[in-house]
Amino acid sequence: MPSLARVSRINVLTAIRDHGLQGAGPFLEALGFEGPSDEVLVERGRRYDARALLAYAHGKATGEPLTPDQVSLGSLKVLSDLGFEVAFRADLDRAKQAPAARTRVPGTPKPRASRAAAPAKPEPVVALCPSCFTQLSKMGTCDFCE
């Protein structure tokens, strides 16, 4: 099994960027993957093939990308150790079908609450002295000018 210690977060973010530029099909094909795997990496609400990203990131770190046979389920722990969310595609699809039980994916904006805005209270009118601009007393007289 190849050493994954040299793979950094920057390498994975580079893989995500290149995946987005090339598109999923050409990206997987260039690495020798026949199709998407069951494991996905979720970043900013978008899903990416976790195995292909790890293979590509290893190539960026060492100069030698991993083959599909070299990327095991256990090796994907490197991605979660680097702070990425790795999940099974079926689990995410199941959560999408049941919106009541869905949890928010980290990095995505919180949904806005659909409640009516409370009417704003009017600001109280404060009487000011025309010469020194201090607040007038309840009697309407200035304590400093009179």
N, C-alpha and C positions, 0 to 999 in steps of 0.2 A: 504494500500500500504506500503511495507517495506521501511525503511529508507536506502537510498543509499549514505548517507554522509560519511560513512566509506570506501567506495570503492576508492582506490587510483590508480594512474597511474601504480605503480608497480604491483598491483593486476591484472590489465588488461594485462600488458606485460607478467605476469606469465601465464595468461589464453591463450595468443597467443602462448607462448612457448609450453604449454601442448597440445594445439590444433594441433600444428605442429607435436609433437611427437606421438600423438594418431591417427591422421588423422581425417578428417571432420566427417565421418560416425559414428565411435565409440564415438567421443567426443559428438556429438549431442545426440546419443542414451543414453549415460550414464547420461545425464542431463534430459532426458525425452522428448526431442524435436523429433517430428515425421519427420521433414524434414527441409531443410534450409528455413530461413525467407526471406522476401523481402529486409530487411535492411542489409547492409554489412559494415564492418569496413575495411578501406583500410590502410594498414601499410606496408611501404617499397615496394609498388607495388603489394602486395598480398592481396587477399580478404578473410575475415573471417565473419562468421555469427555473427552479432552484438548482437543479443538477447542472444545467447548461451554464448558469451564471457562475457556479463554483468552478467548473471546468475552465471557463474563460478567464476568471479571476486568477486561477492558478497559473495560467499561461502568461498573464500580465506580470505576475510576481516572479516567476522563474524562467520564463521564456519557453516553456513546454506546457501547452494546455493538456488537461486530462482527457482521456478517452471516456466514452460512456460507461465502459466496464469498470473503470477505476473510481467512479463516483458512487459510493454506497450511501445507504440511508444514514449510517452512523457518521459519515464524513460531513453531512449537512449540519452537524452540531457546530461546526466552525462558523457558519453563517449566524446562528443564534448567539454564539459567543461574541460575535462582532456587533451585536445589537440589532440584527434584522429579525423580522417575524417570519418564521417558516411554518407553513401549515399544509395539510392535505387538501387538495382541490375539492374532494367530496365533502369535507367538513365545511368549507367556505360556501359551497353551493347549497348545502343543507341549511346553513345559517341564513343564507339569502332568501330561501323559501319561507322561513319562519321569522318575519321581521320583529315579532314581539320578543323573541329570545335572543335577538342579535345584539352583539356587543360592538362598540365602536372600535375600529381599527386604529392603533396609534399612528399619529401623524396626519390624520384626516380631520377636517374641521368638524366641530360639534354641530349637531343639527339644531336649528333655531326652534325655539318653543313657539307654538302658534297661539299666543294669547294676545288679546287686545291691549293696546297701550293704555295705561291709566291716564285719565285726564290730568294735565299739569295744573298745580295750584298756582294761582296768581301770586306774584311777588308782592309783599306788603309795601305800601307807599310810605316812605320815610320823609318827614318834613325836615328841610335843612335851612340853616340860617343863611340868608343871602350874602352876608358880608364875610363870615368866617367859615362857612360850610360845615359846621358841626350840627349834630342832630338836635332839634328843638325839643324842649320838654313837652309833657302832655298839655301844658297850659298854652303852648305855642310861643314861648319866649326863649331867648338864648341866654344861657347862664354866663357867657363870657362877654357878650357885647352890651348888656344892660346893666 
